[in-house]
Amino acid sequence: MQWTINNIAILHSPCKEKFAVPRQSGLAPGLIGQIEILSPYDQDEAFQALDGFSHIWVLGMFHQIKFKTKSDNETQPRQWQPTVRPPRLGGNKRVGVFASRSPNRPNPISLSVFKLIAITRRAGKLFLDVSGTDLVDGTPIIDIKPYLPYADHVNGAQGGYVDSIAKPRLDVEFQPQAKEQCLFVSTSEPEVVENQNAEQLLRVITELIQLDPRPAYKTVQAQNEYGLNVFGLNVRFSVDHQTATVLSVSINN
């Protein structure tokens, strides 16, 4: 049996590319996004009483999953694999796809818990402002449900192989020039950084980089330079062992 699923909303996120998007929701609490509800689902009645909940479940579609191609002009259905390499296992050990949260799955559906900040109307559109996002900008949203603490929080739950592995964490430092650039763009280009002040901007960049967004096979390499696209900014940083240094922050051309 096949089902037709409608997009009910779209997520607007500071993360414009998959690189550096947190691998789980809530890991970067300073990362704020907006869920724009699409017509005909943007009715106030449909969200009545949702503001009484602090968190929401958000189901989306991993819309940037690549498709296999036969030729330059022809595509074939994406081929799923029964096993994947989770980043938490260093990218070199396989587990079953259903024992992971990899986006490469038979149905590329995402599952996230976001903190609900506010439900507002702006320019006639209905938005849910949320924090702790872990999805790339433009992600289609297919459902929203309230998080129920009495049912959704399970005491004594076990996390399998994840429980035995330390969370990757980098120490983040900013070169003086990079800090000055954050201050400059936050004051001179507020629309680019979505009205984040310098302190908020530094916090978001720190939260994203300290999660170590590098592919697992590159974490053994030292002093390589990387870039992430957040708030329309090109943030360049290098990593030396467990320390990441933000080198520069500039507006994308």
C-alpha positions in Angstrom: 0.0 0.0 0.0 1.3 3.4 -0.9 0.5 6.7 0.8 0.4 10.3 -0.3 2.0 12.6 2.2 1.5 16.3 2.0 4.0 18.9 3.2 2.3 21.0 5.9 5.2 23.4 6.5 8.8 24.3 5.6 11.6 24.9 8.0 13.7 28.1 7.8 17.1 27.5 9.4 20.3 29.4 9.7 22.1 26.3 8.4 22.1 26.6 4.7 24.1 23.4 4.0 24.1 19.9 5.5 27.7 20.4 6.8 27.7 21.4 10.5 23.9 20.8 11.0 23.7 19.1 14.4 23.3 15.4 14.1 20.5 15.4 16.7 18.0 18.0 17.9 18.7 20.0 21.0 22.5 19.7 20.8 22.8 23.4 19.7 20.1 25.1 21.8 21.1 28.5 20.4 20.2 27.5 16.9 16.7 29.0 16.2 14.5 28.3 13.3 11.1 29.1 12.0 8.5 26.6 10.8 6.4 28.3 8.2 3.0 26.6 8.0 1.7 26.2 4.5 -1.9 26.7 3.2 -4.4 25.2 3.9 -2.9 24.1 7.2 -2.1 27.6 8.4 -5.4 27.9 10.3 -5.2 29.1 13.9 -7.6 26.5 15.0 -5.3 23.7 13.9 -2.7 24.9 16.5 -5.1 25.8 19.3 -3.6 24.8 22.7 -0.2 24.0 21.3 1.3 27.0 23.0 0.8 25.1 26.3 3.5 22.7 25.4 7.2 23.5 25.8 8.4 21.1 23.1 7.1 19.6 19.9 7.9 16.5 17.8 8.6 17.6 14.2 8.7 15.1 11.3 10.4 16.2 8.1 11.8 14.8 4.9 15.5 14.6 4.2 15.0 16.3 0.9 18.7 16.6 0.0 19.3 12.8 -0.1 20.9 12.2 -3.5 19.4 9.8 -6.0 21.2 7.2 -8.0 21.5 8.1 -11.7 21.7 6.0 -14.8 22.8 8.9 -17.0 22.9 12.6 -16.9 19.3 12.8 -18.0 17.7 9.8 -16.2 17.2 9.0 -12.6 16.2 5.8 -10.9 14.7 5.3 -7.4 17.1 5.9 -4.6 18.6 2.6 -3.5 18.5 2.0 0.3 21.2 -0.1 2.1 20.5 -2.4 5.0 23.5 -1.1 6.9 25.0 2.3 7.5 28.1 3.8 9.2 27.0 6.0 12.1 29.4 9.0 12.8 29.4 8.1 16.5 31.2 4.8 15.6 33.8 6.7 13.7 32.3 6.0 10.3 34.1 2.7 10.0 31.7 0.3 11.6 28.3 -0.7 10.2 25.0 -1.2 12.0 21.5 -1.9 10.7 19.9 1.1 9.2 17.0 0.7 11.6 19.5 0.8 14.5 20.5 4.3 13.4 19.2 7.7 12.7 20.9 8.0 9.4 19.1 10.0 6.7 19.9 7.2 4.2 16.9 5.0 4.9 14.0 3.5 2.9 11.7 6.4 3.7 13.9 9.5 4.4 11.8 10.8 7.3 13.4 12.9 10.0 12.3 12.9 13.6 13.2 15.9 15.9 12.2 17.4 19.2 12.3 21.2 19.2 11.7 23.7 21.9 8.6 25.8 21.0 9.4 29.4 21.6 6.3 31.1 20.1 3.4 30.8 17.6 3.1 34.0 15.7 1.7 35.6 12.5 4.0 37.7 10.4 3.0 39.3 7.1 -0.1 37.1 7.2 1.8 33.8 7.5 1.7 31.5 10.5 5.1 30.5 12.1 6.3 28.3 14.9 9.5 29.7 16.3 11.6 26.9 17.6 15.1 26.2 19.0 17.5 23.3 19.0 17.0 22.6 15.3 18.9 19.9 13.5 17.6 20.3 9.9 18.9 22.1 6.9 17.2 25.2 5.7 14.2 24.4 3.4 13.4 21.0 4.9 9.8 20.0 4.2 7.8 19.3 7.3 5.1 16.6 7.2 3.8 16.6 10.7 3.9 18.3 14.1 2.9 16.7 17.4 3.2 17.9 21.0 5.9 16.4 23.2 4.3 14.6 26.2 6.7 14.4 29.1 4.7 11.7 30.9 4.8 9.4 27.9 7.8 10.4 25.8 10.4 10.5 28.6 11.3 6.9 29.5 13.2 6.4 32.7 16.0 3.9 32.5 16.0 3.8 28.7 19.2 2.3 27.1 21.0 3.9 24.2 22.7 0.8 22.8 26.1 1.5 21.2 25.7 5.2 21.7 25.8 5.0 25.5 29.3 3.6 25.4 30.8 6.3 23.2 31.8 9.7 24.4 30.2 12.6 22.6 32.5 14.3 20.2 33.4 17.7 21.5 35.9 20.3 20.4 37.2 23.3 22.3 36.4 26.4 20.2 38.6 29.5 20.0 38.1 32.7 17.9 40.9 34.6 16.4 40.5 38.3 17.3 39.8 39.1 13.7 37.0 36.6 13.5 35.4 38.1 16.6 35.6 41.6 15.1 34.0 40.3 11.9 31.1 38.8 13.9 30.6 42.2 15.6 30.8 44.0 12.2 28.2 41.8 10.4 25.8 41.8 13.3 25.7 45.6 13.4 26.1 46.5 9.7 24.2 43.6 8.1 21.5 42.6 10.6 19.2 41.2 7.9 21.9 38.7 6.9 22.3 37.3 10.4 18.6 37.5 11.1 19.1 40.2 13.7 21.4 38.2 15.9 23.7 40.3 18.0 27.4 39.5 18.1 27.1 37.5 21.3 24.3 35.4 19.9 26.2 34.9 16.7 29.3 33.8 18.5 27.2 31.3 20.6 25.6 29.7 17.5 29.0 29.3 15.7 30.5 27.9 18.8 27.7 25.4 19.4 27.9 24.1 15.8 31.7 23.7 15.7 32.1 22.2 19.1 29.9 19.3 18.0 32.7 18.4 15.5 30.9 18.5 12.2 33.7 16.9 10.2 33.1 13.6 8.5 34.3 10.8 10.7 37.1 9.8 8.4 38.6 13.3 8.6 38.7 13.6 12.4 42.1 12.0 12.6 43.5 14.7 10.4 45.0 17.7 12.1 45.1 21.4 11.1 42.8 21.1 8.1 40.7 24.1 7.2 36.9 23.8 6.9 34.0 26.1 6.2 30.4 26.2 7.3 27.5 28.2 5.9 25.3 29.6 8.6 23.2 32.8 8.5 24.5 33.4 5.0 28.0 33.6 6.4 31.1 31.7 5.4 32.7 30.7 8.7 36.3 29.3 8.2 37.9 27.3 10.9 40.8 24.9 11.4 41.1 21.9 13.8 44.2 20.9 15.6 43.6 17.8 17.7 40.7 18.8 20.0 40.8 22.5 19.4 39.0 24.3 16.7 40.0 27.9 15.8 37.6 30.2 14.0 39.7 32.0 11.4 37.3 34.3 9.7 33.7 35.2 9.3 32.5 36.8 6.0 29.2 37.3 4.1 28.7 34.8 1.3 28.9 36.3 -2.2 
